[in-house]
Amino acid sequence: MARYLIRRVVMLVGIVFVISVGAFYLIHLLPGDPAVVILGTGDSPQNRAILFKELGLNKPIWDQYFIWMRNILHGNLGTSFISQTSVAGTIRAALPIDLELIVLSQILAFATAIPAAMRSARKPDGPLDRVLGATSFTLLSIPPFIIIVLLVLFIAIKLQIPHTGPSSYVSFSSDWIGNLESLALPAFTLAIASFVVYYRVLRSDLIATLQEEFITLARSKGLSSRRIMWRHAFRPSSVALLGTAGVNIGGLLASGFVVQYLLAIPGLGYTLISAIAQSDYLLVQGIVLVVSVGVIVINFLFDFIINLVDPRISRE
Amino acid sequence: MSDQLEELTLINRPEKSRPLGLLFWICVGWVGLNIFGAIFANLLPLPDPLFQNYSAINVGPGIHHLLGTDDLGRDIFSRIVFGSRVSLAVGAGAMLIGFGLGAPLGMLAAYRRGRFDAIFTTFMYVLLAFPAIIATIAVLSFWTPRALVKIIVVIGLASVPLVYRVIRTATMGIATKDYVVAARIQGATDTRILFKELLPNVAPIGVSFLLIGIATVITLEGALAFLGLSVNPPTPSWGNMINESRTVLAQNPWLVIFPSLALCLFLLCLNFIGDRLRSHFDVTEVKL
């Protein structure tokens, strides 16, 4: 276990290093003089001097990287010259909304996918399994950006449900019920995308697990089918489910960007797209770095949890 | 002896695979129709997708405009047909890059194993850990001005690790089969084994994954267009059209419903064909 963990941590550090180089290099993809583009509307001799000092733009590229890295390790992602605010502060204000959205959507997705997969696996190819199979296959072909637009069209515009339309976000601290209402459609959209994946993975894994000998043994002992399903079949099958959930996080964040963009919910996604529109490149770079590293770390944590559920994995 | 013989014939008898079914051919027809429309959009009797007819703004579906017009009086049907060009170009172009680089590397790594495999596989897994859509958003937002070619290149490169993994896993399952070992013992050259023994058996898995890959790539382009990061307006694309309809959702819902329908139907057909082919070739599900 310890050796496995060390190997994973070394890999994690390596990946984070690669990401940091990639995120750093983004600035140099910009056409022309990066200083001119980064400063944008905030171009003045003073700002130019600050930028050169902060990014070390007149030094060799490797020195620039180390200066940039040292700033980041001190929690300093730079100051946007367009909005005159610190990048780290902007990210800190937006991040909780993304986290809330993901948590809500995952609660919804697990609460529906697990029972649905169990019902399906109990009678594979039965009527319920066929209906759920066809539904999930169809949903798989509907991208989140279409689901959210259609939901907004029918629920916010046609039915006039309050707090669900564009630009009607309510913050959690001001009114938590209004906050949940304003996040309902986005959370539901993300939950649909996750449900489809979780349902399909868990269903096929449960069907395989239910053919194992220990299930036959449990049946012959006369245990109730509910107990067999939860205690004997779900635990081994949950490994696949957790693995999928871990891998799913990156896509989930990205889908979160799309729903935030439509509804003008001020999370990381909306902030990112607005920053791109305003050519606020330091903010874009900061968000890309934080999100990518966040996804990797969450994946790592999921690996760790999977190990706790099924210790055999680390011995391979 | 006869028992053994029977067992052998039992194993060798090719399993009768499920027929592809009517729905499969309907899907093939729909995809074919879309490809035809995209290629010959110029020659079809369609109104100019960019022409703004201010005397027919936000018209519903009807005889003059099959699917109605948008808020600038442009014909929605024509824009959908022309818009399919972007989706199809991205789907085909990105997968050409993804398979062009990923598939040969994956096959070679699975066949050669050893250090070559170890280095490439570690490298690809590091890339896989990087969330592809966030990477594409990042690169496309910095690599300005945006153009279709850049979008194809970025999405194509982002798909390489995924294609590599699928093809490598598929090849590894086949490279250990008896007939490959037999060919090697007989002294067949590496090229011969790769092209005559491995390729024909990896191809079916590759094709079904290719279709699902195209669907995924088209979805990604749609999401980018929706965020305003794909081809610039007024060039129509399905994602662009959905993005533009945001502001007039209440006045003209047709504007979002038709391009969404076009995109979803196309994706559904691709996914269905890919899924059916996979079960038809009786390929054990490769982890996608």
Interface residues (C-beta under 8 A of the other chain):
Chain A: M11 G14 I15 V18 I19 G22 A23 L26 I27 L29 L30 P31 F137 T138 L140 S141 I142 P143 P144 F145 I146 V149 L150 V152 L153 I157 P166 S204 G250 G251 L253 A254 S255 F257 V258 Y261 L262 L272 I273 I276 A277 Y281 V284 V288 V291 S292 V295 I296 N299
Chain B: V126 A129 F130 P131 A132 I133 I134 A135 I137 A138 V139 S141 F142 W143 T144 P145 A215 T219 G222 A223 F226 L227 G228 L229 G239 I242 S245 R246 L249 A250 P253 V256 I257 S260 L263 C264 L267 L268 N271 F272 D275 E285
